[in-house]
Amino acid sequence: MDRINESEIDRLTHKIIGCTMKVHSTLGNGFQEVIYQRPLAIELAYENISFQRELEMPTLYREEKTGTRRVDFL
């Protein structure tokens, strides 16, 4: 994986937060998580931010695998 510098990380972070704020300001409060996830996927794609959804990842303790978890976005 290519290394990215701090300014690129800051720019990407700013875009991601902007996407989440747009979804929240459009939909408002009170929905179940999945209702926000689907529009967020649309916003991220619109902003050309690559992502994966519902990705299963290992959980580790002292570098030993202890199980798995599913993340909403990566």
N, C-alpha and C positions, 0 to 999 in steps of 0.2 A: 504494500500500500504506500502511495506517495505521502510524504510528510507535507503538511500544510502549516503555514506560519500563523502567528496569533491574529494578524489582521484578517486573514481569510476565515479563521474560526469565529472572530467577532462578527464579521459580515454575515456568515451563515447563521450564527445564533440570532442575530437581529432579524433576518428574514424569517426564520422559524417562529420566533416570538410574534412577529407581525402576522404570520398566517394564523396562529392560534388566537390572537386578539381579534382578527377579522371574523373568524368563525364564531367566537363567543359574542362579539358585539352584534352580529347578524342574528344569531339564534336566541341569545339571552340565557337566563339561568333556568335550572330545574329539570333538564333532560337527563336521561341515562347516558352513561359514558359513550356507548356505541353511536348515539345520535350525533355526538361531536366528532367521533373518529372518522366517519365517512366523509363529511365535508372537509375535515382537515386533510385527508388524503387528496381530495380534489384541489385544495389550495396549494399543497406542497407540489403537486404535479404541475399546476398552473405556473408556479414560481420556478419550475425546473429544478426542484430539490429532489434528488433520488432518495428513496426510502424503501424499506421492506416492512410489511405488516405481519403481526401475529407470528413473530419469529421465536422459535424455541431456542433457549440458550442455557448452558450449564451454570449451576451455582457452585461456587467453590468455597472451601474453608481451608486455610493453610495450604493452598495450591492443590487440594484434593477435591475431586468432584463429589458433591453431596446430593445432587439432584438436578432438576431442570426447572426452568420457569419460562413463561411465555411473555414476551414484551409486546406492547401495542405497536410501537414504531421503533425502527432503528435506521 
